[in-house]
Amino acid sequence: MVAVPHAHPARPSTGLATHHAPPLDLPFRFLATGVAMLVALALLAPGLLPLLLENFADGRLVALVHANTLGVIAATIFGASYQLLPVVLQEPLASVRLGRLSWWLYGPGLLAMLAGLARGWPVLVAAGGSLLLGAVALYVTVAARTLASARQRD
């Protein structure tokens, strides 16, 4: 009979609801934005498919690409990392207020940029892009400050 080494008992999992987790509304804002954009794109998909046969520089096609990358993927990443970062690091977010402010810049910035790209209005693209840049800067600030405050990274 072969002796099996005893495994160390795993620490009980506390899930995503530790006392370090942010208020649920912060990650939910971004995750809901990502889901809403995904649903909108799915509903509009039959009408948008002909854009794939158009010129790649068509503003409507560029708007479609940005709706997917910024509206679905980036929003989901922001929401998930706002939830997971404090739980994994066992440190609260550096600033929930700045995280919420980042969403208030992100949503209008995304809509303005998409509308500007689709309509060919460079001023709206610039305004939306500026708001998005501000939202990303706030997100990076909160994430970097949270990482810097972590006592251990295991």
N, C-alpha and C positions, 0 to 999 in steps of 0.2 A: 504494500500500500504506500502510495506516494504522499508525503506530507505536503499539505497546502499551506503556504504562509498566510498568516492572518492579516487581512487587510485592515487598515486603520478605519474606524467608523467615520463615515462622512459627517461633516457638520450639518445640522438641520438647515434646510433652505428656508430663507425668510422671504423669498420671492421679490416682487417689485414694490412691495408696500412697506418698506422699512421706514424707520423714523427719519431717515435721510432723504427719502423721496420728496420731490417737489409737490406742491398742490396739483391735483389732477388736471386742473384747467390748463396749465401751461403746456404739457405735452399734447393734451387733447386738441388744443387749438390747431397745432401744426398737423397732427394726424388727421383731424377732421378736414382740414384744407386739402391734404393729399387724397383722401377718399372722395371728397366732393369733386375734385378735379378729375380723378379717375372715372367716376360715374359720368360726369359731363362728357368726357372724351369718348367713353363707350357709347353713350347715347348719340353723340354726333358723328361717330365713326363712319357710318355709311355715306354721309355727305362729304366727309373729309377725305375719303380714299382717293378720289380723283386728283387731289393735290399732289399725291405721290408721283403722278405722271407729269407734273408741271416742271417748270424751271426750278432748280434747287435754290435760286435766289428770290423766288416769289415770297413776299412778305407773309402771306397766309401760311405757307409751308414752314417758314422760320418760326412763326407764332405757334404752330402745331408742335414743332420740336421743343420749343421752350415751355409749352404747356406740359409736356411730358417730363422734361428734365427738371424744371423749376417747380412746376405745379404739383407733380406727383412724387418724384424721387427725392428732390431736395427737401420738400416739406416733410416727408416721412422721415428722412434722416434727422432733421432738426428735432422733430417731436420725439423720436425714439431716443436720441442721445440726451435730450433734456431729461428724459425719464431714467435712462440707464446710467448715465455718468455719475450722479450722486449715489446711486445704489451700489454700483461697482466700487467706487472709491471710498464708500462709507463716510462721505462728507456732504453736507448740504450744498446746493448750488450757490455760487458766489452771490448771485443777485436774481431772485425770481422776478423782481420788478423790471430789470433790464431784459430778461427773457420775454416777459409779456410785451414790453415795448417793441422788441424785435418782431413779434407777430403783427403788431399794429402797423409797422412799416412794411412787413413782408406782403401781407394780403393786398393792400392798395397798390403797392409797387408791382406786384405780379400782374394784377388786372390791368393797370395802366400800361405796362410794358407789352402785354399780349395784345391789347387793343391798338396800341401804337404800331406794333409790327404788322398786324393784320390790315390796318387801314393805311399804312405808309405815312404815319405822322411822326417824324423824328423827334419833335419836342416831347411828345407823350412817351416815346421810347426812352428818351434821356431822363425824364422825370421819374418814370417807373424804375429804370435802371439805378438811378440815384437812391431811391427808397430801398430797393433790394440790396444795394451795396451797404447802406446803413444797417439794414436788418442783419446781413451777414457779419458785419463788423461787430455788432452787439452780441451776436451768437458766439463769435470767436472770442470776444472779450470775456463773456461769462464762462465759456468752456475752459479757456486758458487760466483764468483766475481760480476756477474750481480745481483744475489739475494742480496748480501751484500750491493750493492749500492742503492738498492730500498729504496726510502724515505717512501713509504707506501705499505702495502700489504693488499689490501681489496678484 
